[in-house]
């Protein structure tokens, strides 16, 4: 059964100009891009998106970082999309990430780790809806 997940290319990776390389790695892994755009988040939007982490000590730093520059959210589809994408991106800490993963290749630190990935199918649905309307996904999936 096909599943959807959300990828976000974070501000550090956009600043390094590696968006194309990251998207290429994602599509080479068999993911279908359903919707993609470059945008930015205000501090309030970033806070809402990461609200699930509000009680964590890194929440403020994460929100500041995610609103520090352009991001590229991408709605993806594939069998087992959530688990496969999380394997593709690697550990949150690039020093611990497996060779060849997106974070091992492009992340500079645990805080600036190049990409976001949904952690469950339920969160993926909510996160995709945060950035894309269903008509944007259908239009780009024609």
N, C-alpha and C positions, 0 to 999 in steps of 0.2 A: 504494500500500500504506500502510495506517495505521501510524503509529509512535507510541511513547510517549516522553515526556520528563518530567523533574521540574522544577518551579518551587518555589522557596522564597521567600516574602515574609519578608525579614530583619527583625531587631529594630528597626532605625531606622524602617522603613516602618510596622511595627506600632505603634510609639510615636507616630508622626505621624497615626495613625488613617486610613490610606489603603488599607487592605486591600480594602475593597469596590470602590474605584475601580480598583485594580490588577486584581482578578479580572474586573471588567466589561471592561476593556481586553483582557484575555486572551480572554474568551469572544467579544467582538465581533470578534476576529481569527480566529474560526473554530475555536478549540480546544474540545474537550469535556473537562469536568472529570470524571475517573474516581474520584478520592478527594481529600479535603481535610480538614485538621484544624488546630487551633491547639494547639501544644505548646511545649516548651522543651527545650534540650539542656544537659546538664551539660558541664563542660570536657572530661571524658574522652570523652563521646559526640561532641562537636564535633571533638576531635582525631582520633577514628576516622573520622568522615565526611570530613574534609579531609586524611586521611593521605597522599593523593597529592601534597600540597603540603608535606610535612614538611620537605623540604630547602630550601624557599624562605624568603627573609628575612621575609616577611609572615605566615608560618604561625602564630606565637604570637599576634600581634595579631588575626588572623582568628578563631582559636579563642576568644579572649577575647570578641571582639565577638559571635560567633554564640551564645555562652552567656550573653550579657548581658540577655536578655529573651525574650519570646515570639516564636515564628516560626510561619509557616503554610506547611507543605509541601503541594504540590498535584501529583497525578499527572494528566498531560494526555495527550490523544490527538488526532492530526490527521495528515493526509498530510504527510510531510516535517517532522514535529514539532520535532526538535532544531534544525535549521537555521532554520526559521520562527520558533521561540521566541527563539532567539539574536538574530535580526534585530529582533524586536519589543522586546526589552529594551535593545538598544543597547550601545555600548562600556562597558567596565568603568569608565572614567573619565567621569562624566556631562558634563564640560566638552567631551568629544570625541564624545559620543553625538548621533545624529541627532535633529532636532526630532521631537517626537511619540512618541519611544520611552519606555518605562517609566522607564529610568534618567535620561533628560533631564528628565522630568516630576517624578520623586519622589526621586532620589538626591541626597545632599548632598555626597558626596566619593567618591573612588576606593575608600576603605576602607569607607565606609558607603554602599553603592550599591544599596540597596532590595531587590534580588532576586538569586537564584541561578538559573542555568540549566545543565542538563547539556550537556557538550561533545561527546558522541558517543552513538549508540544503545546501545552496550555499557555506558557509564557510566550512562546513563539507567536501564537495567534494574537495575543495582546500587544506584543511589541511590533509586529507587522502593522497592525491597525493603528498604532501610534504614529507611524510614518506614512502609510499609504492607505488610500481608500480602495475598496474592492474594485471600483472601475479603473483605477490606475493599474492594478494588477492584471485585470482582464485585458485592458487595452495593450499592455506590454506583453501579454501572453498569447496574442492572436497569431 
